[in-house]
């Protein structure tokens, strides 16, 4: 059973979701169907990914719509603004083909543009109109989060950021915890590169688990969420399998891997 994490509005999300970044459109419906069959109850999409229509089709075909959280994101390029967010959401809404989208996020702050607050107000409007159940952001830092709260009176429910043992985001996680924001990790397995890390492999062997299971258990024990992906049905199921908690010694060994290394784009490099 995948644990759930409470949101600021009193609802909750599954701690482990199915990520669709770089899942080819021709594979996406099958991957989502396989994920739902394996037990995933949150599907994480985005306009950028180019597979929203396939995601929506698989969710509709599942017969389990009421059990599922469907999430997508506003890309914000070439224009990030109030009106652009509303227009892009309408396009995503049409592609996905559901009566309501569970979660909608600003994909990047694009801080130099200075428009992420007005974009956030657009997401608040969509939520208040009942077209979205909860709203969040991705790749926001502490300063951007604080500005949202200062100028709009509302913290995001979720901030999805790159996080894994090389990049645990300790300061940001602490800020999130202080304000009730869920830390949701993208690239939670370091784009697969962490699965060959000798420390992770050794802990996995000791626990009779896979390296991916160890890293995902680490995310859960930090109190956060994660959206791993795989194109393989067996691996999707394997990643959801419950393993024993990591003991303090194992958590300390994983903590020693922190290097600050990123496997994706840093927020400051996405203008």
N, C-alpha and C positions, 0 to 999 in steps of 0.2 A: 504494500500500500504506500503510495507516494504521499509524504506529509504535505500539509498545506500551511501557508504562511499568511497571517492576517494583513489586510490592507487598512489604510487610514479610515476608510468609509465603513469598516465593520465587516466587509466581505473578505474573501481570501482567494489565493491562487495556489495551484500546485507548485511545490518547490522545484520539481524537475519538469521542464517542458521540452517540446520537440522543436529544434531550430531548423529553419528552412533556407538559411543563407547558402548560396551556391548550389542549391538543389535544382537541377535542370527542370524546366517546366514539364518536359515529357516524362519525368520521373516523379514529379511532386505529388500527384494524386495517389500513386501507389505507395509512396513513402508515408504520406499522412495516414492512409488506410492501414498500413502496417503498424504505424505508431499507435493509432487508436486501438488496434487489436492487441497490442502489447501492453496497453494500460496508460499511455500518455493521455492527459486530459487538458493540456495547454499546448496550442500550436502557435509558434512565433513566426510571423511573416513580416513583410515590409513591401512597400511599393517598389523599392529598388530591386528586390529579389526577382521580380518578373514572374512570380508563380502564385499570385493571389487568387486568380480564377481557379486554378487547380486545387489550391488549398480549400477554397469555399466549396467546390464541387465534392471533394472527399468528405468534408464535414457534413454536408447535406445528405450524402449517400449513406453515412454511417448509421443514421437513425438514433444517434446519441447527442444531438445538438445541445440538449439541456444540460448535459454533463460536461460540456467542453468549453474551454476558454479560447477564443480566437482573437489574436492580437496582430495589429499591423502598425506601420509607422509612416510618418510624413518625412519625405526625403529633404525637401527644402532647397533644392537647387534646380533651376537657376534663381528662383525667387523664394525667399522665406518671409512670409508675412501673414497677417490675419486672413486676408482674402485668399491667398494661395493655399493656406492650410485647409480652409473650407472647401475650396474647389478640388484639391487633391484628395481630400477625404471622400467627397462625393464620387470621384472616379474609383477609389478603392472599394467603396461600398457597393458600387455597381458590379465591379469585377468579382467580389467575394459572394455577393448574392444572398446575404443573410439580413434578417430584419433589424438586428442590432449587432454591433461589433463590441466584443467584451473589453478590449484594451486598445487604446490608441496612444502613440508616443511621438514626440519630436525626436527624429533620428539623430541629429547632431545639433549642438547649440549654435554653431557658426557665429561665435561671439563677436568677431570683428564687424559683422553686419549690424549688430545692435538691435535685432528684431525678434529675438527669441521670447521676450515678454509678451509682445502683441500676438505672437504665434501661440503661446500658451493660453492667452485669452480666447483664441479661436477653439482650442481643445476644450476649455471650460464651457464654451457655448454649445459645442457638440454634446458634451456630457449632460448639460442642463436641458437640452432638447430631447434627451433620451435615445440618441443615436449611438452613444458609447456608454458603457457601464463605468469604466474607470479610465483615468488618464495618467500618463507618465512621460518620462523622458529617457533618452539614452545618451551616454557619453558626456553628461554634465558634470562639472566640477563643483566644489563647495561654493565658490563665488557665484556661479550661475544659479545654483539652487537657492542660495540665500536671497539673491535678487528677485527670483520668482516669488518667494514667500513675502518679501518686503513690499513688493509692488502689487501683488494680487491677493495676498492673504491666504495662499494655499500652497502646500508642499505637494510635489508629485507623489503618486502612490508607489511608483517604481522608478528606479534609475538603473537602466541596463548598461553595464560597462564591461570592458575587457577585464577579466580577473581569472587568475589561476595561481598555482603555487609560486611561479616566478614573479607574478604581479598581484599580490593579494589585496592591494588597495586598502591598507589598514586605516589610514586617516579618513578616507572617504566612507568606509564601512562604519566607522565610529560616529561620523556625522550623521549618516543615515539612521543609525540606531537611536541617536538622540532625538531625531525628529519623526520617527516612525516610517521612514522610507525603506522599501524593500530593495536590497542589493540583488540584482539579477545579473549573472555573469554570462557574457557572450565570450566565445572562444574559451569555454571553461576547461577544456583539455589542452589548451595551448596549440590549437589546430592540429591535435594529434601528436605533436612533437614531445609532449610530456610523457607520453605512454612508453617511451624508450628511456626515460630518465632512470639511472641506476637505483636511486633511492626509492622512487615510486615502484619500480619493478621488484625490488627487494621486499618492500612492505607487502606488495600484492602476493608474492610467493609465500610469505609468512602467514598471511591471512587466508590463503587459498581463494583468492579473489583475482579479478583482472585489474590491470593498472587503471583503466577507466573507472571501475567501481570504486577504487581507492580515492581517486581525485574527486569524484562526485560526492563520496561520503565526506571528504574534507570540506567541500562547499556547504553541505548540509550542517556540519558541526560548527561552522562559522556563523550559522543562522541565516544564510542567504539562499538564493534560488539560482538555477542555472538552466541554460537551454542548449544542451549538446545536440549534435546532429549525426546521422549516419544514413547511408543509402541502403544498408543491409538490414533486413528484418531481424536476423538473429542478433546482430549487434544492438539494435534498438531495444530488444527485449533484455539483453544482457546488461545494458546500462541502467535499466530500471530495477534490476534484481537487488534485493536488500542484503547487505552484508553487516557483520558485527561492527559496532562503533570502533573508531580508531582510539587507541589509548593515548595517554598524555605523551608517552615517549614517541609514538608514531607521529602525533601532531607536531611535536618539537622537531623531529627529523624533516618533516615536510616544510615547516617554517624556515628551516635553514636554507631552503632552496631559493628564497626570495632574492631576486637580482634586479628587479625593475624592468626586465626584458619584456617587450611587447611583441606580439605576433601579428598585430593589425595596426591601423592608423591611430595616431595619438590625436585627441580632440583639437589641439592647437594646430595640427597640420591639415585640418579640414575647415577651410575658411568659408 
